[in-house]
Amino acid sequence: DAPYNSWYAGVLDSIRGSRYTIKYEDGSHLTVDSEQELRAIIDVRELPEWKIVIDKVKGGFRYLRDRLSDNCASPYHCKGQHKEMGLLRAFDPSYAHMIDSNWIQSLSDLHAFACIPSLDTNLQQELPIYLAAAQGFVVNRADVKEFNMHVLNWWACNRSKNPYWAMAARITFSLTPSSASCERVFSLLKCMFGHLQSASLADQVQAALMLRYNERKV
């Protein structure tokens, strides 16, 4: 809304303490007292720092694009894994409305589900029940903890209605798409057990880690 359309063309002229002065093409100035106000009225694209940041970030995006398209050395290929992770979104009930027969066929072809007999046929048969149960399900994906809790609780309540979908979901939830969770365990282990606890029994270490990792909800 006006006058912010014209204000947005401003560039940062000076900083004095927590006061920011923005200069505009017509020579006028505006002073604000917080970074939040500053972000709303300044064109950061004109800042020299912005251009430096963009140049740095471009390399990261090129690296990501090359890995997702397998345009890199084979040990770093991610195209197949990225496709698989996209298919596994089917077990997020908020994505259920997007599932069709082609999605189910591709899902059934994944190696992770080879242990489930006739998965394609059984998922197709249970799909209407899954769609009906998942209707209206909403979850905040920005909050990882909340997302995990709501999705897992949903499957705990609906697994008996969709036994084959639930079986495949259990396999899906046991997959580790990255090493972040493993590295977190190693970090906790280092913090909790120093050289003075090097003789601790394995059962004690395992129990303590499980309690800490699961926020004492085992």
C-alpha positions in Angstrom: 0.0 0.0 0.0 1.1 3.6 -0.7 3.3 5.2 0.4 5.3 2.0 0.9 5.6 1.4 -2.8 7.8 4.5 -3.1 9.5 3.9 0.2 10.7 0.5 -0.9 13.0 2.1 -3.5 15.1 3.6 -0.7 18.7 2.6 0.2 20.4 2.6 3.5 22.3 5.9 3.9 23.6 5.7 7.5 23.5 3.8 10.8 23.8 5.6 14.2 23.3 3.3 17.1 19.9 1.7 16.6 18.7 4.4 14.2 18.7 3.8 10.5 18.5 6.5 7.8 17.1 5.6 4.4 17.8 7.9 1.4 15.5 8.1 -1.7 16.0 9.1 -5.3 14.4 12.5 -4.8 16.9 13.3 -2.0 14.5 12.9 0.9 15.3 10.8 4.0 13.5 8.7 6.5 14.8 7.6 9.9 13.5 4.4 11.6 14.3 3.0 15.0 14.2 -0.7 14.5 15.5 -3.3 12.1 11.9 -4.6 11.7 10.8 -1.2 10.4 13.9 -1.1 8.2 13.2 -4.4 6.5 9.7 -3.2 5.6 10.8 -0.1 3.7 14.2 -0.7 2.2 15.2 -2.3 -1.1 17.9 -4.7 0.1 18.6 -5.7 -3.5 20.5 -2.4 -3.9 22.8 -3.0 -1.0 26.4 -4.0 -1.9 26.3 -6.6 0.9 23.2 -8.2 -0.7 25.1 -8.7 -4.0 28.0 -10.3 -2.2 25.7 -12.7 -0.4 23.9 -13.6 -3.6 27.1 -14.4 -5.3 28.1 -16.7 -2.5 24.6 -18.4 -2.4 24.6 -19.0 -6.1 27.3 -21.6 -5.7 25.3 -23.4 -3.1 22.3 -23.6 -5.3 24.3 -24.8 -8.3 25.8 -27.5 -6.0 22.3 -28.5 -4.9 21.0 -28.5 -8.5 23.8 -30.7 -9.7 23.3 -33.2 -7.0 19.6 -33.4 -7.5 20.1 -33.9 -11.3 23.0 -36.3 -10.8 25.3 -33.9 -12.7 28.2 -34.7 -10.4 30.4 -37.6 -9.2 28.4 -40.7 -8.6 28.9 -40.9 -4.8 27.0 -37.6 -4.5 24.0 -38.5 -6.7 20.7 -37.6 -5.0 18.2 -37.7 -7.9 16.9 -41.2 -6.9 16.7 -40.4 -3.2 15.0 -37.1 -3.9 12.3 -38.9 -6.0 11.8 -41.6 -3.3 11.4 -39.0 -0.6 8.8 -37.3 -2.7 6.8 -40.5 -3.1 7.0 -41.1 0.7 5.0 -38.0 1.3 2.0 -40.2 0.7 2.3 -41.2 4.4 1.7 -37.6 5.5 -2.2 -37.6 5.7 -2.3 -34.0 4.6 -1.0 -35.2 1.2 -3.5 -38.0 0.9 -5.7 -36.1 -1.5 -2.9 -36.0 -4.1 -2.5 -39.8 -4.3 -3.6 -41.7 -7.4 -2.9 -45.1 -9.0 0.3 -44.0 -10.6 1.6 -42.7 -7.3 0.8 -46.0 -5.6 2.4 -48.0 -8.4 5.7 -46.0 -8.1 5.5 -46.3 -4.3 5.0 -50.1 -4.5 8.1 -50.4 -6.7 10.4 -49.0 -4.0 12.9 -51.5 -2.6 12.0 -50.6 1.0 8.6 -52.2 0.5 9.7 -55.4 -1.2 8.9 -57.4 2.0 5.2 -56.6 1.8 3.3 -58.9 -0.6 0.9 -57.5 -3.2 1.4 -54.0 -1.9 0.2 -52.3 -5.0 -3.2 -54.1 -5.0 -3.7 -53.8 -1.3 -2.9 -50.1 -1.2 -5.3 -49.5 -4.1 -8.1 -51.3 -2.2 -7.5 -49.4 1.0 -7.1 -46.0 -0.7 -10.7 -44.8 -0.4 -10.6 -45.6 3.4 -7.3 -43.7 3.7 -8.7 -40.7 1.8 -11.8 -40.6 4.0 -9.9 -40.8 7.2 -7.3 -38.2 6.2 -9.9 -35.7 5.0 -9.5 -32.4 6.9 -6.2 -33.4 8.4 -4.0 -30.3 8.8 -0.5 -30.1 10.3 2.2 -27.4 10.7 5.2 -28.7 8.7 7.3 -25.7 9.9 7.4 -27.2 13.4 9.2 -30.5 13.1 8.3 -31.7 16.6 4.6 -30.8 16.2 4.6 -32.4 12.7 6.1 -35.7 13.9 3.7 -35.9 16.9 0.6 -35.2 14.9 1.4 -37.5 12.0 2.5 -40.4 14.3 -0.6 -39.9 16.5 -2.8 -40.0 13.4 -1.4 -43.3 12.2 -1.6 -44.7 15.8 -5.3 -44.0 15.7 -6.0 -45.1 12.1 -3.7 -48.1 11.6 -6.4 -50.7 12.1 -8.5 -49.1 9.3 -5.6 -49.2 6.8 -3.4 -52.2 7.7 -1.3 -52.2 4.5 -0.9 -48.4 4.5 0.0 -48.6 8.2 2.6 -51.4 7.5 4.2 -49.3 4.8 4.1 -46.2 7.0 6.0 -48.0 9.8 8.8 -48.8 7.3 8.8 -45.3 6.0 9.1 -43.8 9.5 12.1 -46.0 10.2 14.0 -44.6 7.2 16.8 -42.1 7.9 17.0 -39.5 5.0 20.1 -37.9 6.5 22.7 -38.5 9.2 21.5 -35.6 11.4 19.8 -37.8 13.9 22.8 -40.1 14.2 25.1 -37.1 14.7 22.8 -35.8 17.4 23.2 -39.1 19.3 27.0 -38.9 19.0 26.9 -35.3 20.3 24.7 -36.3 23.2 27.0 -39.2 24.0 30.0 -36.9 24.1 28.3 -34.5 26.4 26.9 -37.1 28.8 29.8 -39.5 29.0 33.3 -38.1 29.4 36.5 -39.9 30.2 35.4 -40.4 33.8 32.5 -42.5 32.6 34.4 -44.6 30.1 33.8 -47.8 32.2 30.0 -47.3 32.1 28.0 -50.4 31.3 26.4 -50.5 27.8 22.9 -50.8 29.3 23.4 -47.6 31.3 24.7 -45.7 28.3 21.8 -46.9 26.1 19.1 -46.2 28.7 20.5 -42.7 29.4 20.7 -41.8 25.8 17.2 -43.0 25.1 15.9 -40.9 28.0 17.7 -37.8 26.9 17.0 -38.2 23.2 13.3 -38.8 23.7 13.0 -36.0 26.3 12.5 -38.6 29.0 9.5 -40.1 27.3 10.5 -43.7 26.5 
